[in-house]
Amino acid sequence: MFDAKKLLEQFLGLQVPGVGGSVRARAGDAIQMAKDNPWKASALATAILGTKTGRNIAGNALAIGGLAAIAGLGYQAYKNYQSGQAPTQAPATPADALTKTAAVLPPPSDSGFGAASPAQSNEFVLVLIRAMIGAAKADGHIDDAERALIFDKIKAADISGEAAAFIERELSQPTDLDALIAAAVTEEQRVELYTASRLTIDPDSRSERGYLDLLAGRLGLPDALVDHIDATVSSAKISL
């Protein structure tokens, strides 16, 4: 079995050649790289999600890092929900977004979202990737021609073997929502599954909003918690 965490980092744009240094500097470099060359910034995310959303995720995930992007944002939303706070407000500028994303990490190790979380297992990380691809397909824009384009870019991102075959299967077959729901056993996993899906898309169409509403309902997430996750993810995303 391939390393699902590594694939998730590639999916979210964490592994970008030539981008190093501090979190803030790395994120800033990623923003400029995405503006100059969105395919290089995150070949996988940009190919699957489209230029606008792919750029957005690439810049944001580089700021907060792979699986931590999902765990940290999910934990922050869940904590705010439990404490009765109002949902997070969206930042006015990309600089504000960087400050906010840095503030949500890392989740405490005993929170259910940390290093000891079941969500850190290779198996559940695969579930998160399936959820992200399922969300990306929610508006029905991935046809045969676009799948071919995606796999050209997957080759460019140096993804091959089992990982590439896994992505091809997930793109080609209908999303098994029942299996995704069943895989999220704990409340924290259900939050992370929705957070991963919401991180993938900006629900600016009825089909995307409908998919997220259906997913939240099937996961049994309270409306107020969903509002917190939506707001937290929106506040963390960097507009390019």
C-alpha positions as CSV (number, residue, x, y, z in Angstrom):
1,M,0.0,0.0,0.0
2,F,1.3,3.5,-0.9
3,D,1.8,6.2,1.7
4,A,-1.6,8.0,1.9
5,K,-0.2,10.9,3.9
6,K,2.4,11.7,1.3
7,L,-0.3,11.6,-1.4
8,L,-2.5,13.9,0.7
9,E,0.4,16.3,1.0
10,Q,0.9,16.2,-2.8
11,F,-2.8,16.7,-3.2
12,L,-2.9,19.8,-1.0
13,G,0.3,21.2,-2.5
14,L,2.6,20.8,0.5
15,Q,5.4,19.1,-1.5
16,V,6.4,21.8,-3.9
17,P,10.0,21.8,-5.2
18,G,11.9,24.9,-4.4
19,V,9.5,26.2,-1.7
20,G,11.2,26.2,1.7
21,G,11.9,28.2,4.8
22,S,9.4,29.4,7.5
23,V,5.7,28.7,7.3
24,R,4.9,32.3,6.5
25,A,7.7,32.5,3.8
26,R,6.7,29.1,2.4
27,A,3.1,30.2,2.0
28,G,4.1,33.5,0.5
29,D,6.3,31.7,-2.0
30,A,3.5,29.4,-2.8
31,I,1.1,32.2,-3.5
32,Q,3.5,33.8,-6.0
33,M,4.2,30.4,-7.6
34,A,0.5,29.7,-8.0
35,K,0.0,33.1,-9.6
36,D,3.0,32.5,-12.0
37,N,2.4,28.8,-12.7
38,P,-0.7,27.1,-11.1
39,W,0.3,23.7,-12.4
40,K,3.7,23.8,-10.7
41,A,2.2,25.1,-7.5
42,S,-0.1,22.1,-7.1
43,A,-0.5,20.0,-10.2
44,L,-2.9,17.5,-8.6
45,A,-5.2,20.0,-6.8
46,T,-5.3,22.4,-9.7
47,A,-6.0,19.6,-12.2
48,I,-8.8,18.0,-10.3
49,L,-10.3,21.1,-8.8
50,G,-9.9,23.7,-11.5
51,T,-7.5,26.6,-11.6
52,K,-9.3,28.9,-9.2
53,T,-9.9,26.4,-6.4
54,G,-6.7,24.6,-7.0
55,R,-4.7,27.7,-6.6
56,N,-6.6,28.6,-3.5
57,I,-5.9,25.2,-1.8
58,A,-2.3,25.1,-2.9
59,G,-1.5,28.4,-1.2
60,N,-3.5,27.7,1.9
61,A,-2.3,24.1,2.4
62,L,1.3,25.1,2.1
63,A,0.7,27.6,5.0
64,I,-0.7,25.0,7.3
65,G,0.6,21.7,5.9
66,G,-1.0,18.4,4.6
67,L,-3.1,16.5,7.0
68,A,-2.6,19.2,9.6
69,A,-4.7,21.5,7.3
70,I,-7.7,19.2,7.8
71,A,-7.1,18.3,11.5
72,G,-6.2,21.8,12.5
73,L,-9.2,23.5,10.8
74,G,-11.6,20.8,12.0
75,Y,-10.4,21.1,15.6
76,Q,-10.6,24.9,15.5
77,A,-14.2,24.8,14.2
78,Y,-15.2,22.1,16.7
79,K,-13.7,23.9,19.6
80,N,-15.4,27.2,18.7
81,Y,-18.7,25.4,18.3
82,Q,-18.4,23.7,21.6
83,S,-17.6,27.0,23.4
84,G,-20.6,28.7,21.9
85,Q,-18.6,31.3,19.9
86,A,-19.9,32.9,16.7
87,P,-18.5,31.4,13.5
88,T,-15.1,32.8,12.4
89,Q,-15.2,35.8,10.1
90,A,-13.5,35.7,6.8
91,P,-10.2,37.6,6.6
92,A,-10.0,40.9,4.7
93,T,-6.6,40.1,3.1
94,P,-4.3,37.1,2.3
95,A,-2.0,38.3,5.1
96,D,-4.9,38.1,7.5
97,A,-5.6,34.6,6.2
98,L,-2.0,33.5,6.9
99,T,-2.2,34.7,10.5
100,K,-5.5,32.9,11.1
101,T,-4.3,29.6,9.6
102,A,-1.1,29.6,11.7
103,A,-3.3,30.2,14.8
104,V,-5.3,27.0,14.4
105,L,-2.4,24.6,14.5
106,P,-1.5,22.2,15.9
107,P,-4.4,20.5,17.6
108,P,-3.7,19.2,21.1
109,S,-2.6,15.6,21.1
110,D,-5.5,14.5,23.4
111,S,-8.2,16.3,21.4
112,G,-9.0,13.5,19.0
113,F,-7.6,15.5,16.2
114,G,-3.9,15.2,17.1
115,A,-1.1,12.7,16.5
116,A,-2.9,10.0,18.5
117,S,-6.1,10.4,16.5
118,P,-7.4,7.4,14.5
119,A,-7.7,9.8,11.6
120,Q,-3.9,9.7,11.4
121,S,-4.0,6.1,10.1
122,N,-3.1,5.4,6.5
123,E,-6.6,3.9,6.0
124,F,-8.5,6.9,7.1
125,V,-6.3,9.3,5.3
126,L,-7.3,7.4,2.1
127,V,-10.9,8.0,3.1
128,L,-10.2,11.7,3.4
129,I,-8.7,11.7,-0.1
130,R,-11.7,9.9,-1.4
131,A,-13.9,12.5,0.2
132,M,-12.0,15.3,-1.4
133,I,-12.2,13.7,-4.8
134,G,-15.9,13.0,-4.3
135,A,-16.4,16.7,-3.4
136,A,-14.4,17.8,-6.5
137,K,-16.8,15.7,-8.7
138,A,-19.9,17.1,-7.1
139,D,-20.6,19.7,-9.8
140,G,-20.2,17.0,-12.5
141,H,-17.4,18.9,-14.4
142,I,-14.9,16.0,-14.7
143,D,-15.5,14.3,-18.0
144,D,-13.3,11.9,-20.0
145,A,-11.3,14.7,-21.6
146,E,-10.7,16.4,-18.2
147,R,-9.7,13.0,-16.7
148,A,-7.1,12.7,-19.5
149,L,-5.8,16.2,-18.7
150,I,-5.7,15.4,-15.0
151,F,-3.5,12.3,-15.6
152,D,-1.1,14.3,-17.7
153,K,-0.7,16.6,-14.7
154,I,-0.4,13.7,-12.3
155,K,2.6,12.5,-14.3
156,A,4.1,15.9,-14.1
157,A,3.6,15.8,-10.3
158,D,5.6,12.6,-10.2
159,I,2.7,10.5,-8.9
160,S,2.7,6.9,-10.3
161,G,2.1,3.3,-9.4
162,E,-0.5,2.5,-6.8
163,A,-1.2,6.1,-5.9
164,A,-1.9,7.0,-9.6
165,A,-4.1,4.0,-10.0
166,F,-6.0,4.8,-6.8
167,I,-6.8,8.4,-8.1
168,E,-7.8,7.0,-11.5
169,R,-10.3,4.6,-9.8
170,E,-11.7,7.3,-7.6
171,L,-12.2,9.7,-10.5
172,S,-13.7,7.1,-12.8
173,Q,-16.3,5.5,-10.5
174,P,-19.3,7.1,-8.7
175,T,-18.6,8.4,-5.2
176,D,-19.6,5.7,-2.6
177,L,-21.1,8.1,0.0
178,D,-22.2,5.1,2.1
179,A,-18.7,3.9,2.4
180,L,-17.3,7.4,3.3
181,I,-20.0,7.8,6.0
182,A,-19.3,4.3,7.5
183,A,-15.6,5.0,7.7
184,A,-16.0,8.0,9.9
185,V,-16.5,6.2,13.3
186,T,-15.7,9.0,15.8
187,E,-17.2,12.5,16.0
188,E,-13.7,13.9,15.3
189,Q,-13.5,11.8,12.1
190,R,-16.9,13.0,11.0
191,V,-15.8,16.6,11.5
192,E,-12.5,15.9,9.6
193,L,-14.4,14.2,6.7
194,Y,-16.7,17.2,6.2
195,T,-13.8,19.6,6.7
196,A,-11.7,17.8,4.0
197,S,-14.7,18.0,1.6
198,R,-15.4,21.7,2.4
199,L,-11.7,22.5,2.0
200,T,-11.8,21.0,-1.5
201,I,-14.6,23.1,-2.9
202,D,-16.2,26.6,-2.6
203,P,-19.9,25.7,-2.8
204,D,-20.9,28.4,-5.3
205,S,-23.2,26.1,-7.3
206,R,-26.4,24.3,-6.2
207,S,-24.9,20.9,-6.9
208,E,-21.9,21.6,-4.7
209,R,-23.9,23.1,-1.9
210,G,-26.4,20.2,-2.2
211,Y,-23.6,17.7,-1.9
212,L,-22.1,19.3,1.2
213,D,-25.5,19.6,2.8
214,L,-26.2,15.9,2.0
215,L,-22.8,14.9,3.4
216,A,-23.3,16.9,6.6
217,G,-26.8,15.4,7.1
218,R,-25.6,11.9,6.6
219,L,-22.7,12.5,9.0
220,G,-25.1,13.7,11.6
221,L,-23.4,17.0,12.1
222,P,-25.5,19.8,13.7
223,D,-26.2,22.8,11.5
224,A,-24.3,25.1,13.9
225,L,-21.2,22.9,13.7
226,V,-21.4,22.9,9.9
227,D,-21.6,26.7,10.0
228,H,-18.5,26.8,12.1
229,I,-16.6,24.5,9.7
230,D,-17.7,26.4,6.7
231,A,-16.7,29.7,8.3
232,T,-13.3,28.4,9.6
233,V,-12.4,27.0,6.2
234,S,-13.5,30.1,4.4
235,S,-11.4,32.3,6.7
236,A,-8.3,30.1,6.2
237,K,-8.4,30.1,2.4
238,I,-6.0,32.4,0.7
239,S,-7.4,34.3,-2.3
240,L,-4.9,34.5,-5.1
